Amino acid sequence: MIAMPNRYLFVIITFILIIVITIFSGHKSQLSHTKIHAKNGIIDISSAIKQSRTLHLNGQWLFFYNQFLTNQEIQENIAQAKPINVPANWKLTQFEPQVSKTDGFGTYYLQITRGKHKQPLAISLPIIYSAYRLYIDDQLLVISGNAAQNKNDQVPRYKTRILQLDTEKEVIHLTLQVANFETDWGGIRYPITIGDAELIYQNDKMSAMKSIFLAAFLLAIALYNLILFSLRKTDSLPLIFALICFVLGGREFFIGNYIILNYLPELTFLQMDRVEHLTFFIAGPLIMHFNYLSFPAYFNKRFLISTYLIAILLSLVLLIYQNHFTVFIMQLLSLFYVVYALYVVVLACKAKQTGAGIILLASMILGGCVVNDILYARELIISSYLSSLGLAIYVLSQAYMTGVKFNLAFINNENLSKRLTRRNTILENLTLRFEAKVKERTAELADANQRLKKIAQTDPLTQVANRNGIQEIIQHEEARFKRSAKTYSIGILDLDHFKNINDKYGHDGGDEVLKNAANIIKQNIRGQDKVARWGGEEFIILLPETNLLGAAEVANKLRNMIQQTTIKMSGHDIHITATIGLAEAQYGESFDTTFKRADLALYKGKETGRNKVAI
C-alpha cells in the first residue's frame, strides 16, 4: 500500500470540509437579499414574495427618539419621525448631541407592502440590543427582556426567534420599541429577514446545523489533541491547541446562532455577553501561545507573556466593572496580534519550517473570510458569511501541523529505536568480549581507589587524617546527633610556640615535633575518638557521645602527656606544650558553630598563658 503524502491528505480533508460547510450554508444561496431597501420607513417586498424568496429589511426606517409609541400613535405623529439606517448602531447623538451614543430608548417603524400574495410569511428576528417589544400592526407579538426608559427598570435579554405572520393584509406595520443601557451597541445590529415562511424556517434550521457541526468539529479536534498530549506529555503544543479548540467550540455553541438558548433559555443577557467577550479575550493569547510553540525561534517570549497579562487584566475589568471599552481595546490588540503572527509565520516560511506554508495560507484564507464578512454585512458585495469556513480551515491547518510534528516525532523515535537495537547488539558482543578484562581491572581499580582515598584523606607527615579525611566522619556524627540527641564534643589542640621551634631547629625539627604530637594523641584517645591534622600545628579531636566534662578529662590527659614528652633532635632536647580548646555540641546547632566555640576557647587559652585546657 502506497502511503499518501501528508500535504495531499490535508488538501483532501480541507476540500471535504469545504463541501460539508457549503452544504450547510447552501440554503443561503436561495436568499437573494435583493437590493430592495426601505426608504423613509417604507419598503415594497411584493416582487420578492412573488418569487418565493426572502430578503433583509434593510434601509431607511423611521425612528422616534426617547418615545415608546404604538402603531396608532406613530400614525398620529408621523411628522415627528426621523430616518435611521438599519442595521446599524443607532448613534443617538444624531438626535440629541449631548446624550450617550448608545444608552437610551426609542421606537423603530417600518411599513411593509406585501401586495396581494397570500402565501404564509415569517420574520427572522436577530439579537436586538438589548431589550425590545415587537408589534405587527397593533398586536404585541414578541417581548425580549424589559424595554424601559431607564437603566434601573431595564432588563436586557438575548433572544432570537422566528415569527410567523398570520395577517394577510397587503400592508403590514412593523413597530419595534427598543431600549439599551447595557452595551456599546444599541438598536438593530443584524438584518431582520422576511419572506416565505417555509424558506425562513429551513434557513434557520440549516444555520443551526452549521453552528452545531462547527462546534462538534472543534471539540473533536480538541479531544484528538488531548489524546496526542497524553501520549507525549513533554510537548505542550497539543494541549494548548486543544484549549484553543475548546474555547472556540464552546463560543460557537453559545454564540453561533445562539443554540444554547434552546436548552438554557434562562441564561441572562449579562451571562451571554460575558461568554461572548471572555472567549474572545482568552482565544487571543492561546493562539499566540500556539504560534510561539510552533515557531519558538522567531516568536518573542516576552510578547507572549504580555498577551496573557493583558487578557487577564481586561477580563477582570470586564467582570468587575462590566466595561465594554475593554472589547474595543482587545479588538485593536487582536489586529496587532494577527500582524505579528503573520510576520512570525512568514519568517518561518523563509526558513522552510515544516508546515509553515500551510499555516500561512490558512491564516490568509481566514483573514480574507473576515474581510468578506465585513463587506457582506455592509452589503457592499453579493456573497455570504464565510468566517465559519475560514475558522474551520485555520483550525484544520493547525491540527495538520500538530499531526505532522507528532508523526515526525514517532518516525524519529522508530528510527532511533532501530539504531539503538543495532548498537545494543554490538555492545552486548563487546561486553562479552571484555567481561574478563573488566573483572580483572575492577579488582585493580578497587585497590587503587582505596590507596588513592587513603592518600587523599591522610596527612602524609603525621599519618593521621587530614581535614578532607575527617569531613565524612564529622557529617556522620552530626547526623547521628540530630537523629538520637547523643551529644559529642570537639577539641582543637594547638602546639604552643611552634614557630619558635621551627626557627630554632628548622623545619626538620618542626616536622619531628608534629609527628610525635600526633602519635601521643593517637595513643591516648579512645577507639571511637578521631583525630585529624586541621592545618599547621593544629589538630582536631572528635569525641562521640562525650559531654564537656568527659572531653576535659581526655584533653587534660593529652596535655599532660605532651608536656612530659622530650623529643631528641641533633643532640638537643625539645620540650613542647599544647593548648586545647573544647566545646560540646548543643541541640539545634551545626558542627561549624560548635567548632567556632571550640576555636574561641582555644584563643582564650592562648591569651591567658597557654599549656591549658580552655572551655
N, C-alpha and C positions, 0 to 999 in steps of 0.2 A: 504493500500500500504506500503511495507517494504522499508524504506529508505536505500539507498546504502551507505556504509561507504565511507568517503572521500578518503581514500587511494586507494580503488578499483576504484573509479571514476578517480583518477589521472592516475592509471595504464592503464585504458581503453582509456582515451584521448591520452596518450602518445603513445599507440600502434597504434591508428588510425593515429596519426601524422606521425609515422614512416612509415606506409604503404603509406600515401599520398606522402611524400618526396621520398620514394623509387620508387614510380611510376614515379615521375618526373625525378628521377635520373636513372631509369631503363634502359633507352636507352644507357647509358654509358656501360652497360654490353656487348653491341654489339661491343663496341670499343675494340678490342683485345689489341691494343697498344703492339703488339708482340715485342719480343726482336730483332727487326731489327734496327740496328744502322748504322748511317753513319760512314764511315771510310775514312780518307784522302779526304774528300769532295765528296764522292760518296756513294749513297745508292740505293739499289735494292728493289723496292716495288712490284715487279710483282707478288710475291706469295700472298701478302695481297690483291692486286687488283683482283686477280683471284677468291678469296673467297668473294669478295664484302665487304671487311672490310676497316677499317680506321686505321691509325697509326700516331704516332708522328714522326716528322722528327728530332729526337734527335741523338746526337752523335757528331762526329768529322767533322765539316765543315772546309772550308778554309777561311782564313782571310787576308785581305790586309790592314795593319795599315797605317793610315794617307793618304789613297788614295780612291778616288771615281772612280771606274772602271766600264766599260760596259763589257758585256759578251765577246765581241771580244777582248778587252784589257786584260781581265783575261786570255784568252787562250794564248795570246801572252806572258804574264808574269807569267804563272802558276808556274814557278820555284821559284818565289819570295814569294809565298803564305806560310803562316804558319797555322798550325792546331789550332782550337779553339773549345771548348766544347759548345754545345747548348742543352738545355737552360742553361744559367749561366751568371753571371756578367762578362763582358768581361775583366776586370782587365788589363788595358792597360800597366801596369808596366811590364808585361811579355814580351812585345815587345820593350819597352824603359824604363829602370828602373827609370829615373829621372822625368817622367811625372806623372800627376794625374792618379789614378786608373780608374776613370770613365769619366773624361772630355776629349773628343776627337772625332775622326771620323774614319770610315773605311768601308770596303766592305766585306760582307759575301758572300760566294759562295757555292752552293751545286748542284751536278749533280745527277738527279733523273732518274733512269731507271724504266720505267713503263711496258716494254715488249710490246707484240703485242695486248694486250687487249684494246679494243676501247671504253669501256663504259665511260660516262662523269665523269670527276674528278673535285674536288673542293678542295681549300685550305682554312682552317680557320685560319685567322691571329689574334693573340692576341695583347695586348698592347706591343709595342716595344719602348724602351726608347732611345730618346724621340722625334725623327723625322726620317723619312726614305722614301726611294723610292724603290719600288719593280719592278724588271724586270723578265719576263719569256722569256727566250732566249734573244732576243734583243729588246723586246717590253716592254715599260714602262706601267704598269697596275695600280699601286697604288702609290699615294703620300700622306703622312701624315705629315703635317707641312712643314717646310722648312729645310731639312738637309743641313747644311752649314759647312764650315771649321773653323768658329769662333763663339763665343757666340753672338756677335753683330748682325750677319746676321741670326743666327738660330731662327726658330720659332717652339717651341715644340708643339706637338698635341697628344691628346688621340684619338686613332681611332682603332676600331675593325671592321672587315668585313669578309665576305666570298667571295672568288674569284673563279669563275668558270673558269676552263681551257678549252679553245676552241681547243687547239692543240691536234693532235692525234699522235704526234711524239713519238717514243719509248724512246727517251732520252730527258729529259727536263732540261734546265739550269736555276736555280733559283739564281738571283743576288739581294742582299739586301744592299743598301747603307744607312748606319746608322750614325747619329751624336747625341751626347749627351753632353750638357753643363749645365744641369739643376738639375739632381738628382744624388744620390749616387749609383744608379744602371744604368748601361749602357748596351746597346745591347738587345739581345733576352732573356727576363726573363722567359717567359712562353713557353710551347711547341707549335710549329706550326703543325697543323694536316692536313693530306692529305688523300683522299680516295674517295669512291663513293659519287657523288655529292648529291644524294637524302639523303643518310645517314648523310652527313655533315650538310645539311640544317635542317634535322629533329632533329639532336642532338642540334644544336644551338637554335632551337625553344623550345625544352624541357628545355634547360638550362635557357633560358629567363623566361619561365613559372615558373620554380622553384624559381628563384630570385623574381619574382612578387608575387608568393604565400607566400614566407617567409616574404617579406616586408609587404604584406597585413596582414599576421598573426600577426606580431609585432605591426603594427598600430592598429589592432583590440584589442589586449591585452592592448595597451596604452589607448584607448578610454574606455575600460572596467574599468581600474583602475582610470581614471579620474571621472567616474561615482561613483565609490566607495568613492573617496576623497570628491566629492560633498555631499555625504550622511553623511560623518563624517569628517569635516574639521580639527578637533583637532588632527587627526592622519595623519602625512605627509608621511607615508610609501607608500600608493598607488600613491601619487603624484611623489615621487622620482622614483618609478618603471615605471610609465607612461613616465617620461622623458627618462629613460633608453631605453624603447621600441621605443620611437620616434627617438632617436639618432641612434639606431641600425637599425630600419626600414628604416630611411632616408639614412643611409650609404649603406644598401643593395640595395636600389632603385638606388642610384647614382653609386655605385662601383660594385655591383653584376652584372656581365655580361654587365656592362655599359649601362643599359637600357635607362638611361636618355639621352644618346647621340642620341637616335632615335627621341626624342622630342625636345631637345635643342642642335642641332649639333654645334651651335656657341659657346658653352662652351669651354673655353681655357684650355690648359694643366695646367696652374697655378691654375685656379679655381678648377678643378677636384682634383688636387694634394692636395690643401688645405682642401677640403671637406674630402678627404680620411684620412688625418693625424689629422685634428682637431676633427673629430668624434671619432677617436681613443683616442685622449687626453681627451676628455670630458667623454667618456664612463667609463674610469677607476675610477675617483672619484665618479661618480654616483653609480657604482656598489658597491664601498666601503661604500658609504652612506647608500645604501640599507642594506648591511650586518650590519652596525652599528645600524640602526633602528630595525633590526630583532633580533640582539643579543647584546643589549647595555651593558649587564653585563660583556661581555667578550671583547668588542671592545674598544680600546683606542681612546677617542675623539680627542686628540692631533694628533694622526696618521691620522685621517680623515681630520682634518683641513690642515695638511701638504700636503695631496694628492691634495686638491683643490688649494693650493697656488702653488705647483709645476706645476700643469696642466695649471694654468693661466700664470705663468712665461714662460713655454715652448711654449704656444700658442702665446704669444706676440712676443717672439724671432722668431718663425716661420713666423708670419705675417709681422714683420718689416724687418727682415734680410733674410728671406727665407732660414734659416739654417737647413738643413735636419739632422744634427747631433742630433738635438732635438728628432728626431724619434727614433734613436738608444738609447738615454737616456731613453725615455719613454718605450721602449721595455724592457730594463733591469729592470726598476722600476715595470713594469707590472708583471714580473716574481716574484718579491718580493711581490707585492700586492696579487698575486694568492696564494703564500705560506702562507702569513699572513691570508688571508681569509679562507683558508682550516684549518689553525690552530684554528681560531675562531669557525668554524663550528664543528670541532672535539670536542672542549671544550663544545659546546652547546649539541652535541650528548651525551657526557658523563653525562651532567646534565639532559638529557632526555627532552630537549626543544622540543616543538611541531614543527614538520616539519623539524627539523634539519637533520634527517637521509635522507630524500628525497633530500634535497638541497645538502648534501654531495655526495650522489650518482650521482645526475645530474652534479655536479662540476667535479667529477671524469670521467664521460662519456665525458664531453666537453673536458677535458684535454686529454683523450685518442683519441678523434677525431682529435685534433690539432696535436698530435704526428703522427697519421695515415697519415694526410695530408702531413706532412713534409717528412715522409718516402716514400709516394707515389710520391710526387713531385720529389724526388731524384731517383725514380724508383728502390727503394730497396725492395718494396713489390708489389704484384699484388692486387690492390684494386680500390677504387675511392674516390673522395673528400667527406668527411663526416662532415666537420665543420658546414655546414648549419644545418644538423641533430642535431649535438651536441648543437649548439646555440639554436635551437628551443626547445629541451628538457630542457635546462637550464632555458630558459625564462618561459617555462611552469611550471617548478618546483617552480620558484619564484611566478608566478601567483597563483599556487596552495596554497602556503604558505600564500600569501596575502588573498586569499579567505577563507582559514581555519581560519585565525586570525579574519576576519570580521564576519565569521559565528559564531565563539565562542563569539564574542562581542555581536552579535544580540541575541544569545541564553541567554547569561548572562543578557542582558537588559530585555529580555522577562521574565526570572525568577525573576529578581528584580522587574519588573512591577507587577507580580502576588503577590509577597511578600508585596509590598507597598500597593496594593489594600486591602489585608487582614488586614494589620496593620492600614490602614486608617479607615477601618470599626470599628476596636477596638477603635481607637482614637475618632471617632465620638461618640461612645457609652459612652466613658469616659467623653467626653466634655459635653454631655447632662446630665450626672450624676452629674458632679461637677460644672455645669454652675452657679447654685445659689450660691454655696460657693465661686466661683471665683468673682462674683459680690460683695458679702459681703466683701471678703478680699481686693478687689480692692479699695473700699472706705477707708478701714482701712489703706491700704498701702499708699494711696494718702495723708491722714492726716499725717501719719508717715513720709513720704517723705518730706512734707512741713516743719515739725518740724525739721527733720534732716538737711534739706537745710538751714533753718534759723540758726540752731546751728552751722553748718559748715561755714556759711558766716557772723556770728555775733561775735564781740568781747565780751566775757562773762562778762568782768569787766565794760566796758563803755556802752555796749548795742548799739554801733554803728557798722557799717560794718567793718569787718577785711579786710586784704589785698586780701584774696581769694574772699570775697564778692563783692568787688568793681571792680574786674577784668572784669566781664561781662559788667558792665556799661562803663568802660574805652574803651573796644573794640567797643561797640556800638557807643560811642561818636567819637572815632577815625574814624570809617567807615562813619559816618554821615558827619564829617568834610571833608573827601576826596570826598564824593559824592556831597555835597552842598556848600563847601568852607565857611561854617559858623564856625568861629573860636571858640575856647574855651581856657580857662586859667586854670592853676592849682596852688594851693598854698600848700606849705609844712610848717606846723605850728609845732614849737618845743618849749616846755616849758623850760624856762631859769633856770639854776642851779637846775635841778630836782634831781640830785644826792645828793645835799646838803639837800634837803627836805627829801629824803629817810634816809639819815644819821642822821638827827636831829629828825625826827618824826616817823621813822620806815616805814616799807612797808605799814602799815595801813594808815599812813598819806599820803604816795605817792599815794596809790590807791584812796583815797578820792579826792586828787588834780586832778587826771586823770578823775574821774567821773564828777567832777564839770566843768572841762575844756570842756569835751565832751558835757555836757548839754548846756554850753554857746554857743558852736559852732552850735549845732543843732537849738537853739532858735533864732540865729541871722543870719542865711543864708536863701536864698530864697527856695521856694518849689522845684525848678528844680535842685538846687545845692545839691551835695552829699558829705558826709564826711565819712572818714574811719580811723581807727587806723592803721597806717602803721607799727608801731613797737615801743616798749618802750614808750617814752613820745612824739612821733612824730605822727602827724595826717596829712592826705592829704585831700585837699578840691578841688573838681572838679566843675568848674563853666562853664556850657554850654553857648554858644552864648554870651560870655563875653570877651571883649578885655582887654588889660592890665590896662587901666585906670579904667574900672569898677571893675576889680579884686582888684585894690589897694584900692578902696573905701570900698569894703567888708572886705578886710584884716585889714584896719585901724580900722574899726568898731569893729571887733573881738578883735584886740589887746587892744583897749581902754576898752572894756567890761571885758576882762580878768584882766587887770591892776587894774580895780576898784573893783574887787571881793575880798572879805575877807572870808576865809574858817575857821570855828571854829573847833578846834581839841584838845580835852583834856584840855580845858581852855586856849588854845593858839590861836592867830590869825595868820593865814598863808596868806601871800600876794605872789601872783605869777605874773610873766610876761611871754610874749611869743614873739619869733622872727619868722617872716613869710617870706619865700622866694617865689617869684612869677615868672611865665613865661607864655607867650602867645604862643599857638601853631602856628608854621609857616607852610605855604603850602609846602608840599613835605616831611616834617619830621615826624618821628614816635613819639608815646607817650613817648617812652623811652628817646628820645633825648630831648623832652620838659621837661620831669621830671628831667633830668640831669642838664638842665639850671636852673630850679627852685631850685634844691638842691645846685647848685653853688651859687645862690643868697642867700640862707639861710646861707650857710657857710660864705659868705662875711658879712652878717648881724651880725652873731655871732662874727666875728673877729673885727667888728667896734663898739661894745658896747652893743649888744642885745637890746631887747624890741623895735623892729622896724620892719618895712616892707621893705624888700630889693627886688629890681627888677633886 
